[in-house]
């Protein structure tokens, strides 16, 4: 753990790094789905580096959690084009908040489940990121900062897609979040709110 003490407190960024390692390991067949569930639960409950390290110690792609980047206003653009994530929520949920990276492409399938995504402190991996939400009797709640363009392209059947209108004051360098997908007896709601702490 280099110069980090086991008792040092961690944040959402470190937990996210570990959960991505675990999901990749499950996709490669290195751990079972039951092990993935157990380790993800432990990762989300972790409070210190000592809690996180054992969760990936037996994986070849294991790496120590990275130090979290400084919180930003939720409209920074990173340099990770081509990045993608896929999440399946069946009678369960996905939550992202605090400091994290919104990949260029994220797909969430929510069947009687949901997603709560707060992008106000997130870094966008590319100038335009696409979020595909497919909700069946489920939904998603998304919060973006005032400096983010939002384009809604979803289709709803006995459900709804709602979001902020176009903000002409945003310049060409502002990141864009493009929302796609469908909602069957469910909904996707996007709100533009001030950055946390402002």
N, C-alpha and C positions, 0 to 999 in steps of 0.2 A: 504493500500500500504506500510505498515511498514515504514521503514526509507526512502523510496523513495519519492521524491517530484513529484507532478504531472507534473511539467515542465521539468523533466529530460528527455533527448533525448533517444530514443530507437534505436535499430539496427535490422538487418535482423533476428537475432535469436529470438527476442521477437515477431516480426511479424509472424514468422513461427509457434511459439508456439500457438498463438491465432488462426491462420488459421486452425491448426490441431484440436483445440477444436471445432471450428465452423463446420468443415467438419464432425467430429464425431457426433455433435449434429444434423446435417441434416440427417445423416445416421440413427439416432435413431428416427427421426420424431419429434424432439423437435422444430425445426425451418423449415420453408418452403424453397424451392429452391430459391424463390425470395428474402427471407430474407437472405439466405446464400450469394447470389450474392451481395446484398447491403452491408452486413457486411464484406465480403472479400474485396470489393472495398475500404471500409473505413479502413480496417486493413492495406492494402498495401499503403494507403495514409497517415497513421498515422505517426506522428513525435515524440510524447511524450507519457508517460505512461497515461496521462489524456485522450489521444485520444483512447487508447486501452481498458481501463477498462470497459467502458459502453458496449462494443461489446459482452462481455461474462458475464456481471453482473447478467443476468436473467437465466443463465444456471447452473444446479446443478454441472456440472463438471468444472465450471469456476475456474480459478486459476490465480494468478498474473503472469505476464510474468517473466520468469527466467532471471537472469543476464547472459549475453552472455559469453561463454567460451573464453579464450584467443585465438587469431588467431593462427592457426597451419600451417604446411607446406603442408597440403593436403594429408598426408599419415599416419595420426594417425588412430589407430583402437580402437574403443570404446568397450563397453560391453553391447550391446543391440541386441544379436542374436534373430532371430525370428521376428524382427520388419518389417513392410511392409507398403507400401502406394500405392494407386491407383489414377490415375488422368485421367480425360476425357477432351480433348480439342477439341471442335467443333467450328470451325471458331474463335478460340481463342488460347491463349498460356499459357505456364507454364514457369516461370523463377525462378531459384534458383541460388544465388551467395553469396559470403561472407562466414560467419561462419554458418554452418548448419550440420546436420547429414544425411548422405546417409544411408537409411535403408538397411537391409539385402536383401530385395526384393522391388523393385519399378516397377510399371507397368504404362506406359503412352500410352493412345490411342489418337492419333492425327488425326482427320478427317478435312482436310482443315485447319489445325492449326499446332502448333509446340511447341517444348520445347527447352529452352536454359538453360542448366545445367552446372554450373561452380563448379567443385569439388576441386579446388586448395586449398581452405581453409577449406574444409569439413572434418569431422571425419567420418570414415567408421564404421558402426555399428557392422560389423563382418569382419573376415579376408578376406572372399570372399563375395562380394555383387553382386546381379544380377539386371540388368536394362533391362526390357522388353519394347521395343518401337514398337508399331504397328501403322504405319503411312500410311494413305490413302490420297494421294494428300496433304501430309504434311511432316513434318520431325522433326529432332532434331539435335541440335548442342551441343556437350559435350566437356568440357575441363577438363583434369586431370593434376596433377602435374607429374614431372619427376620420382617420386618414386612409381608410380602405374602401376601394370601389367594390360594390357587390352587384353581381349579375345573376338574376334568378332565371333558371331555365327548366325547372322541374314540372312534372305532370302529376296532378292529383285526381284520384278517384274516390269520392266520398271522404276527402281529406283536404289538405291545403298546403300551399307553399306561400309564405309571406316574408317580406323583407323590405329594407329601406329602398327608397327610390334613388335614381341617379343623382349624384351630387356634382354639379357643374363646377364647383369651386376646387375640386381635387385635380391636381396637375397630372401630366402624363407619366410622371415618375412614381405615382402612387401605386401600391400593389393592388391587384384585382383578385377577388375571390369569386370564382364562378361556381354556382350551385346547380347541380343537375340531379337527375334521378326521378323516382316516382314515390308517391305516398298513397297507399291503399288503406282506407279507414285509419289514416294516420296524418301526421303533419310535420312540416319543417318550418321553424320560425327563426329568422335572423334579425338581430337587433344591433344597431350602431350606438355604442355608449362610450363615454369618456374613458380614457386609460385609467387603470387602477391607481389609486392614490392621488388623483387629480380632482 
